[in-house]
């Protein structure tokens, strides 16, 4: 409903954490005045009627339901400092 789709020739699932963060980035940029990409719905056609509302709905209604726990598990189980840092950053953003 926000215009997110998988480009032709890719196989990354739409429910991948990176894809969902890209959707939040896209909505934040639109809320800041960036133009919609080709084929994306108009602001009024987004959930809640604006990029800000769509961002809030996605964050509180979906991302915050699982991303904080995912970030905590990633930080606890990762042996690589990059992924521990990425997990801490994700947890701070959505927690």
N, C-alpha and C positions, 0 to 999 in steps of 0.2 A: 504493500500500500504506500510505501515511501519511494518506490521506484528502484529499489535494489534488485539487481539481477546478476546472473552469472554470465560473464562474457563468453562468446563462442570459443570453443576449444579449451576451456579450463575445466577443472574438475574439483576445485575447492568448494566444500559444502557451504551453503549460506549460513549455517548455524555454527561456523567456526568462530572462535573468540576474536580472531583478527578481523574477520569480515564484519562481525557485529560492532567492533570498535570503529571500523571504517564507516559504518552507517551512522554512528554517533558523531563522528568527525564531519561527515557530509551534512548532517542536520545542523550541527553547530556552525559550520561555514555558511549555510543558507540563512540561518538566524542572524549572522553577522553581515549579511548583505551580498554574499557571493551569488552569482547567477545559478539557476538550476541547470543541470546537465541536460543534454538533448534527450527527450523522451521522458524526463522526470515529471511527476505531477506538479501542477501549480501549487503554490503555498496553501491556498484555500482548500485544496483537495487532499492535503496531508492529514493524517489522523489528528484530530483536535483543531484542524483549520489553520495551522501555522507550523513552521519549522520548530519553534520553541516548544509548542505543545506536543508535537510528535516526538521530540527529543525527550521531554519529561515523561511521556507515556512509556516510551521504550525503556528508558533508564529505570523508572520505578516499577513498571509492570512486568519487566522481563529481565533486564541485565542485573539488577540488584538482587534478584531472586537466586541467582546462581554464581555470578562472577566473584563476589567476595570469598565464598568458600573455595571456588576453583583457584583463586589467587593464593589463598592460604595453603592449600594442598600443594600447589606448584612450588611455592617457596620452601615448604617443609621437605619436599621430596627431591628437589633439584640439587644436583651436585655441581652445577656450573654457575658461577657468579652472575653471568648475564641473565639467566632465567630467574634466579632469585631476585635480582634487581627489577626485572620486568614484572615479576609477580607483585613485588612491593608497590611498584608504580600503579599497576592495574588495581590493586586493593585500595590504594589511596584515592584513585579516581572514582571508584564505584562504591566504596564502603561507607 
